[in-house]
Amino acid sequence: MALGTCLFLTTCAHAGGFGVPSEPATRPAGSRSAILIQLTDNALNFPAIAVPGIATAPAPISVEVISTYPSWRVVVQASELAGDAATLPAGRLLVSHHLSTESSHPLAGAGFQSLDEPRVVAYGGPAGAVVSNTLSFSLIVDWTDRPGTYVGTIQFTSLVEP
Amino acid sequence: MRGLMLIPFLCALAIAGAGPVSAQTEVAGPSLAVIAEVGSYMTVSLSTDALHFAVAGPPGVYGADVPVSVTVGCNAGTWSVSCAASALTSSNGSIGPERLFMGRQSAPDTPDQGGGLGFDTMDLKRMVTQGGPQAPQAVETLDFRILTKWEDRPGTYQGTITFTYLMTP
């Protein structure tokens, strides 16, 4: 079972053509199932924001999930973005994709959800299914956000049912 | 009393029987580094784009038809807005900027320089207002005056008052 899983994951990783080195298949202790989450990039840039409002990341991020669990979900959540003298709250980061329908932020368009709480970006089952999604990210900047570089993280987490 | 005792017992059974419907395990996956580069931005807007001085009487000081409200929004640490006037010219002559006056409603005690108490002559570039990071909001209201003399020939005189701003990140 373990060998079959590895072969399957490797094949799918190449078929997807994703440019980021494969994330090692993760499995909770004592479990024989595994889940692999791959992203097309490992960084999300919002370069040269020159006006307040909603800044859209230049390129979307594609996520591909391969799992042998009978039921699983992948959620994303952001940290706050830290600058030299100030921070941007995690809720200013927004994600939109085909699973998101309702906007959770008054300034954002339809389907944009703020990342101050976990948002489901993929789910699946039964075992062996490959699920992909394309994520568009935006950032809300305000008049009172001081100039500078802000850095943070968007974490992908899988919730699996063994 | 027996019934009252039974209810908590049944509730306890129900809770114990429910248990975890499905034990979910949380597994950390990859992460995206997020980098946002916020630049400096500033906006300055005026409540009007033209002033008229209706000088229909003898030489003296005349006010403009409307005050000018200045609205500023900026994310820089400090900013300032200044303005300077050109001469007003016509085919019959000109009126120099030293005969134009600007009054800031926040500074009503500016010494009289020929245009009345609270008014600066505009022979120099004048500071209008300054501040720190803020969303766009009205920060100053300006009144303008002109001083005419017997030597000014009849006619229409035109010029420009230019607003400039500076910001320090």
Contacts between the chains, C-beta under 8 A, distances in Angstrom:
chain1	res1	chain2	res2	distance
A	20	B	30	7.7
A	23	B	29	6.4
A	23	B	30	4.7
A	26	B	27	4.8
A	26	B	28	7.3
A	26	B	29	6.8
A	27	B	27	7.5
A	28	B	25	4.6
A	28	B	27	6.2
A	31	B	25	7.4
A	35	B	27	6.5
A	35	B	29	7.8
A	37	B	29	4.0
A	37	B	30	5.7
A	38	B	30	7.5
A	39	B	30	5.4
A	39	B	32	6.8
A	41	B	32	7.3
A	42	B	30	7.1
A	42	B	31	7.8
A	42	B	32	6.4
A	42	B	33	6.5
A	43	B	32	6.4
A	43	B	33	4.5
A	43	B	34	7.6
A	43	B	35	6.5
A	44	B	32	4.8
A	44	B	33	7.0
A	44	B	34	4.9
A	44	B	35	7.3
A	45	B	35	5.1
A	45	B	36	7.8
A	45	B	37	7.9
A	46	B	34	7.7
A	46	B	35	7.1
A	46	B	36	4.1
A	46	B	37	6.7
A	47	B	37	5.4
A	48	B	37	5.7
A	48	B	39	5.9
A	49	B	36	6.6
A	49	B	37	6.3
A	49	B	38	4.9
A	49	B	39	5.8
A	50	B	39	4.9
A	50	B	41	5.9
A	51	B	41	5.6
A	52	B	41	6.4
A	52	B	73	7.8
A	52	B	75	7.1
A	55	B	36	7.4
A	61	B	32	6.6
A	71	B	22	7.4
A	74	B	29	6.8
A	78	B	34	6.9
A	81	B	34	6.1
A	81	B	36	5.7
A	83	B	38	7.6
A	88	B	36	6.9
A	93	B	34	6.9
A	139	B	36	5.6
A	141	B	36	7.6
A	141	B	38	5.8
A	142	B	75	7.7
A	142	B	135	7.3
A	143	B	41	7.9
A	143	B	73	5.0
A	143	B	74	7.1
A	143	B	75	5.5
A	143	B	133	7.0
A	143	B	134	6.4
A	143	B	135	4.1
A	143	B	136	6.8
A	144	B	75	6.3
A	144	B	133	4.8
A	144	B	134	6.7
A	144	B	135	6.6
A	145	B	38	5.4
A	145	B	75	5.7
A	146	B	38	7.3
A	146	B	75	6.0
A	146	B	76	7.7
A	146	B	77	7.0
A	146	B	133	6.4
A	146	B	169	7.7
A	147	B	38	5.5
A	147	B	39	5.7
A	147	B	40	4.5
A	147	B	75	6.3
A	147	B	76	6.5
A	147	B	169	4.6
A	148	B	37	7.9
A	148	B	38	6.0
A	148	B	169	7.9
A	149	B	35	6.6
A	149	B	36	7.2
A	149	B	37	5.3
A	149	B	38	7.7
A	150	B	34	7.9
A	150	B	35	7.5
A	150	B	36	4.5
A	150	B	37	7.9
A	150	B	38	6.5
A	151	B	33	7.2
A	151	B	34	6.8
A	151	B	35	5.6
A	151	B	36	7.8
A	152	B	33	8.0
A	152	B	34	4.6
A	153	B	31	5.1
A	153	B	32	6.8
A	153	B	33	6.3
A	153	B	34	6.3
A	154	B	31	6.3
A	154	B	32	4.1
A	154	B	34	5.8
A	155	B	28	6.9
A	155	B	29	7.6
A	155	B	31	4.8
A	156	B	29	4.0
A	156	B	30	5.3
A	156	B	31	6.4
A	156	B	32	7.7
A	157	B	26	5.9
A	157	B	27	6.8
A	157	B	28	5.6
A	157	B	29	5.8
A	158	B	26	7.5
A	158	B	27	4.6
A	158	B	29	5.5
A	159	B	24	4.9
A	159	B	25	7.3
A	159	B	26	5.7
A	159	B	27	7.8
A	160	B	24	6.8
A	160	B	25	5.2
A	160	B	27	6.2
A	161	B	22	4.8
A	161	B	23	7.0
A	161	B	24	5.7
A	161	B	25	7.5
A	162	B	23	7.2
A	162	B	25	6.3
